[in-house]
Amino acid sequence: MDTELQIRKIMKNLFLKNKKIRWLLLFFGIVVAICVVLIIRENAIPSWVKWQKKQISIRKGEDEKAELILDKKAFAIYDSKGDEIFRSDKAYKIQDVIAADIDNDGQEEILAILWKKGIYGKHMPFWKKTDEKNYSQHLFIYRFEKSGNIVPMWGASETGILINRIKTYHKNSAMIMCEAVDKEISLWRWNDWGLRREESDVSFVAFGDNLIHTEIYEYAEHEENGKFDFLYVPFTDEIRNADIAALNAETVLVEDRDQVSGYPIFGSPKEVGEAIADAGFDIAACANNHIMDKGISALDYTYNFYQSKDILCPGIQKSSDTSYKPYELISRNGIRFAVFSYTYGTNVGDISKVYPYAVHYFPQNETQEKELLEDFEKARKEADFIIVFAHWGEEYQKEVTKQQKEMAALFAKAGADLVIGSHPHVVQETETIKRDDGGDTLIYYSLGNFRANQGMNEETRTGGEAKVVISHTWDGVTIKSHELELISAFWK
């Protein structure tokens, strides 16, 4: 007994006296605890993951349907009799699932966001020797075979993002929209074998008045062999790098070279249109006060020319048209744009009694305002984003007029997202109007000149380039960023 007490006493004294050993043991314990926590975290699914519960109907064919139930991190599929015909792999933790006909074959596929251990699994590429042991997120697709069996169709080893939720794009059910944890939106489209990520932003650039004065014609004829590409060379990179590039085509094109002329009655040769097309423009807004300078035949020629170059020419229609077409449509990166263009008038007066659809004028009364609102409502059903080109204001005046403000308010009420103004030949202010629907209407009241020979002062020699980025959000499409860059508009 005495020996046992002596041993305990010796050990106690040793531990108390040797503080270094005590601190080493404490440090070792902390390190072990941290390592255990890190190991658990590495093998755990992140806490931000929201495990969905849902029941959805799946279209197997024209008349056949199946029911999918997602619950407790797994999903099962039942036939019309209520019999279970498929259950997700026990090794997979299902975060969310949707049904979509991604390959447009009339039969919906099943898309699942899931977590599993290992990036590759049994389908690991030959150049990889080992797989990850931790949980990672994946996008899997299942399909129905003709026999009725459900089989894996495709699986992403890595998406490059952490997906918070997923749905089909509301304007195109074959396109998938994913929202990442950081709220970034990505679009995915089926491409022969696998989902391919699409660009989800659209870059838009717009320039002001393209005025081809006599001095420019003479320079092109004597120095450029009749070509006008020199006008747009300083901006070619910006134009071609943009998803959509637009300008105000202030001067009408003429087929007969004898009709070529400068201020005050403009008529530009087709080579001007060729240069605009070669520069990479997608939109030539044509509703302006000079569009009838050379008569209705020149308007028809201008419209047909730009159409032949796949350039939208909003704001005018051919004289032979028998119905009103208020807007044009253009799509980029999954976003569909409706493009309107209006002018306060033409230099020859109102031609609507003779050619009711040839030139799109601003509404002149309450009835026409109501019709405009109806046109925009229709456009909103077809498009995600509405752009308006407005030819308005007072020439050479930087102050915005009452009429510009009134029309801007009307466009905002109608649901326009972006308004590009022209005609004053000087840059005017930019404004954002809050709409009743919760959206914003961005207005560039005037971008001034783009290419012109108006060198009377610094204001006419300076133009504006509107740079706008339009982006997908979970609830729709919105302007992600915008800026106005001042440019040299004097061609010399």
Backbone hydrogen bonds, N-H to C=O, Kabsch-Sander energy under -0.5 kcal/mol:
donor,donor_aa,acceptor,acceptor_aa,energy
5,L,1,M,-2.0
6,Q,2,D,-2.2
7,I,3,T,-2.1
8,R,4,E,-2.1
9,K,5,L,-2.3
10,I,6,Q,-2.4
11,M,7,I,-2.4
12,K,8,R,-2.5
13,N,9,K,-2.3
14,L,10,I,-2.2
15,F,11,M,-2.4
16,L,12,K,-2.4
17,K,13,N,-2.4
18,N,14,L,-1.9
19,K,17,K,-1.3
22,R,18,N,-1.3
23,W,19,K,-2.5
24,L,20,K,-2.3
25,L,21,I,-2.4
26,L,22,R,-2.1
27,F,23,W,-2.8
28,F,24,L,-2.6
29,G,25,L,-2.1
30,I,26,L,-2.1
31,V,27,F,-2.4
32,V,28,F,-2.2
33,A,29,G,-2.2
34,I,30,I,-2.6
35,C,31,V,-2.4
36,V,32,V,-2.3
37,V,33,A,-2.3
38,L,34,I,-2.7
39,I,35,C,-2.4
40,I,36,V,-2.3
41,R,37,V,-2.7
42,E,38,L,-2.7
43,N,39,I,-1.6
44,A,41,R,-1.0
49,V,46,P,-1.2
51,W,49,V,-0.6
52,Q,50,K,-0.7
52,Q,95,Q,-2.4
54,K,70,L,-1.5
56,I,68,L,-2.2
58,I,66,A,-3.5
60,K,58,I,-0.8
60,K,64,E,-2.0
61,G,64,E,-1.3
66,A,58,I,-2.1
67,E,78,Y,-2.5
68,L,56,I,-3.0
69,I,76,A,-2.5
70,L,54,K,-3.2
71,D,69,I,-0.5
71,D,74,A,-2.8
74,A,71,D,-1.0
76,A,69,I,-2.1
77,I,86,F,-2.5
78,Y,67,E,-2.9
79,D,83,D,-2.4
82,G,79,D,-1.9
85,I,77,I,-3.1
86,F,77,I,-1.3
88,S,75,F,-2.5
92,Y,89,D,-1.8
93,K,115,W,-2.6
94,I,73,K,-2.2
94,I,92,Y,-0.7
95,Q,93,K,-0.6
95,Q,113,I,-2.9
96,D,113,I,-1.5
98,I,111,L,-2.4
100,A,109,E,-2.1
102,I,100,A,-1.7
104,N,101,D,-1.0
108,E,59,R,-2.7
109,E,100,A,-2.8
110,I,142,Y,-2.6
111,L,98,I,-2.8
111,L,109,E,-0.5
112,A,110,I,-0.5
112,A,140,F,-2.9
113,I,96,D,-2.8
114,L,112,A,-0.6
114,L,138,H,-2.4
115,W,93,K,-2.2
116,K,136,S,-2.0
118,G,134,N,-2.3
123,H,120,Y,-1.0
124,M,121,G,-1.0
128,K,125,P,-2.0
136,S,116,K,-2.3
138,H,114,L,-2.8
140,F,112,A,-2.7
140,F,138,H,-0.5
141,I,154,W,-3.2
142,Y,110,I,-2.8
143,R,151,V,-2.5
145,E,149,N,-3.4
148,G,145,E,-1.8
151,V,143,R,-2.4
151,V,149,N,-0.5
153,M,141,I,-3.7
154,W,141,I,-1.7
156,A,139,L,-2.6
163,I,161,I,-0.7
164,N,179,E,-3.5
165,R,179,E,-1.4
167,K,177,M,-2.2
169,Y,172,N,-0.6
169,Y,175,M,-3.0
172,N,169,Y,-1.4
175,M,172,N,-2.1
176,I,188,W,-3.1
177,M,167,K,-3.4
178,C,186,S,-2.9
179,E,165,R,-2.5
180,A,178,C,-0.5
180,A,184,E,-2.9
181,V,162,L,-1.8
183,K,180,A,-2.0
186,S,178,C,-2.5
187,L,198,E,-0.8
188,W,176,I,-2.6
189,R,196,R,-2.4
190,W,174,A,-0.6
191,N,194,G,-2.7
193,W,191,N,-3.5
196,R,189,R,-3.0
198,E,187,L,-3.0
202,V,470,I,-3.0
204,F,468,V,-3.2
205,V,244,I,-2.4
206,A,466,A,-1.8
207,F,246,A,-2.0
209,D,448,G,-2.3
210,N,248,N,-2.3
211,L,209,D,-1.0
211,L,451,R,-2.3
212,I,210,N,-0.6
213,H,211,L,-1.2
216,I,213,H,-0.9
217,Y,213,H,-1.7
218,E,214,T,-2.5
219,Y,215,E,-1.9
220,A,216,I,-2.4
221,E,217,Y,-2.4
222,H,218,E,-2.3
223,E,219,Y,-2.8
224,E,219,Y,-0.7
224,E,220,A,-1.3
226,G,220,A,-3.0
227,K,220,A,-0.6
227,K,224,E,-1.9
231,L,228,F,-1.6
232,Y,229,D,-1.4
233,V,229,D,-1.0
235,F,232,Y,-1.7
236,T,232,Y,-0.6
236,T,233,V,-1.1
239,I,235,F,-2.4
240,R,236,T,-2.8
241,N,237,D,-2.2
242,A,238,E,-0.9
243,D,203,S,-1.1
244,I,203,S,-2.0
246,A,205,V,-2.2
247,L,283,I,-1.5
248,N,208,G,-2.0
249,A,247,L,-0.9
249,A,285,A,-1.7
250,E,248,N,-1.9
251,T,210,N,-0.8
254,V,268,S,-2.8
257,R,255,E,-0.6
259,Q,256,D,-2.2
260,V,257,R,-1.4
261,S,267,G,-1.9
265,I,262,G,-0.8
266,F,264,P,-0.7
267,G,261,S,-2.2
268,S,252,V,-3.2
272,V,269,P,-1.8
273,G,269,P,-0.8
274,E,270,K,-2.5
275,A,271,E,-2.1
276,I,272,V,-2.1
277,A,273,G,-2.3
278,D,274,E,-3.0
279,A,275,A,-1.9
280,G,276,I,-0.8
280,G,277,A,-0.8
281,F,276,I,-1.7
282,D,245,A,-2.8
283,I,245,A,-1.9
284,A,312,L,-3.1
285,A,247,L,-2.3
285,A,283,I,-0.5
286,C,314,P,-2.2
287,A,314,P,-0.6
288,N,286,C,-1.1
291,I,288,N,-1.3
293,D,290,H,-2.0
295,G,292,M,-1.6
299,L,295,G,-1.4
300,D,296,I,-2.4
301,Y,297,S,-2.3
302,T,298,A,-2.7
303,Y,299,L,-2.5
304,N,300,D,-2.6
305,F,301,Y,-2.6
306,Y,302,T,-2.3
307,Q,303,Y,-2.2
308,S,304,N,-2.1
309,K,305,F,-0.9
309,K,306,Y,-0.6
310,D,307,Q,-1.6
311,I,306,Y,-2.7
312,L,282,D,-2.6
312,L,310,D,-0.5
316,I,313,C,-1.0
317,Q,358,A,-1.7
321,D,318,K,-1.8
328,E,339,V,-2.1
330,I,337,F,-2.0
332,R,335,I,-2.4
335,I,332,R,-2.4
336,R,334,G,-0.5
337,F,330,I,-3.5
337,F,335,I,-0.5
338,A,385,F,-2.5
339,V,328,E,-3.2
339,V,337,F,-0.5
340,F,338,A,-0.5
340,F,387,I,-3.0
342,Y,389,F,-2.7
343,T,360,H,-1.7
344,Y,391,H,-1.5
347,N,289,N,-2.7
349,G,346,T,-1.9
351,I,349,G,-0.5
354,V,351,I,-1.1
355,Y,351,I,-3.2
358,A,355,Y,-0.8
359,V,355,Y,-0.6
360,H,315,G,-2.4
361,Y,359,V,-0.8
362,F,343,T,-1.8
369,E,365,N,-2.1
370,K,366,E,-2.4
371,E,367,T,-1.9
372,L,368,Q,-2.2
373,L,369,E,-2.2
374,E,370,K,-1.9
375,D,371,E,-2.2
376,F,372,L,-2.3
377,E,373,L,-2.0
378,K,374,E,-2.1
379,A,375,D,-2.2
380,R,376,F,-2.5
381,K,377,E,-1.0
382,E,378,K,-1.0
382,E,379,A,-0.7
383,A,379,A,-2.7
384,D,336,R,-2.8
385,F,336,R,-1.5
387,I,338,A,-2.7
388,V,418,L,-2.7
389,F,340,F,-2.0
390,A,388,V,-0.6
390,A,420,I,-2.6
391,H,342,Y,-2.4
391,H,389,F,-0.5
392,W,390,A,-0.8
392,W,422,S,-2.1
396,Y,424,P,-3.8
397,Q,394,E,-1.5
398,K,396,Y,-0.5
405,K,401,T,-2.0
406,E,402,K,-2.5
407,M,403,Q,-2.4
408,A,404,Q,-2.5
409,A,405,K,-2.2
410,L,406,E,-1.8
411,F,407,M,-2.6
412,A,408,A,-2.3
413,K,409,A,-2.4
414,A,410,L,-2.1
415,G,411,F,-0.9
415,G,412,A,-0.8
416,A,411,F,-2.7
417,D,386,I,-1.9
418,L,386,I,-1.8
419,V,442,L,-2.7
420,I,388,V,-3.2
421,G,419,V,-0.6
421,G,444,Y,-2.9
422,S,390,A,-2.1
428,Q,446,S,-2.1
429,E,398,K,-0.5
431,E,443,I,-2.5
433,I,441,T,-2.7
435,R,439,G,-3.1
438,G,435,R,-1.4
441,T,433,I,-2.5
442,L,417,D,-2.4
442,L,440,D,-0.6
443,I,431,E,-3.4
444,Y,419,V,-2.8
445,Y,429,E,-1.9
445,Y,443,I,-0.8
447,L,421,G,-1.6
448,G,426,V,-0.8
449,N,425,H,-0.6
449,N,462,T,-0.5
450,F,209,D,-3.1
451,R,209,D,-1.1
452,A,489,A,-1.8
455,G,453,N,-1.2
461,R,457,N,-1.5
462,T,458,E,-0.7
463,G,487,I,-2.4
464,G,447,L,-2.7
465,E,485,E,-2.9
466,A,206,A,-2.2
466,A,464,G,-0.6
467,K,465,E,-0.5
467,K,483,E,-2.7
468,V,204,F,-3.0
468,V,466,A,-0.6
469,V,481,S,-2.8
470,I,202,V,-2.9
470,I,468,V,-0.5
471,S,478,T,-3.2
472,H,200,S,-1.4
473,T,476,G,-3.6
476,G,473,T,-0.7
478,T,471,S,-2.6
480,K,469,V,-3.0
480,K,478,T,-0.6
481,S,469,V,-1.3
483,E,467,K,-1.9
485,E,465,E,-2.6
485,E,483,E,-0.5
487,I,463,G,-2.5
489,A,461,R,-3.0
489,A,487,I,-0.7
490,F,461,R,-1.1
491,W,452,A,-1.8
491,W,489,A,-0.6
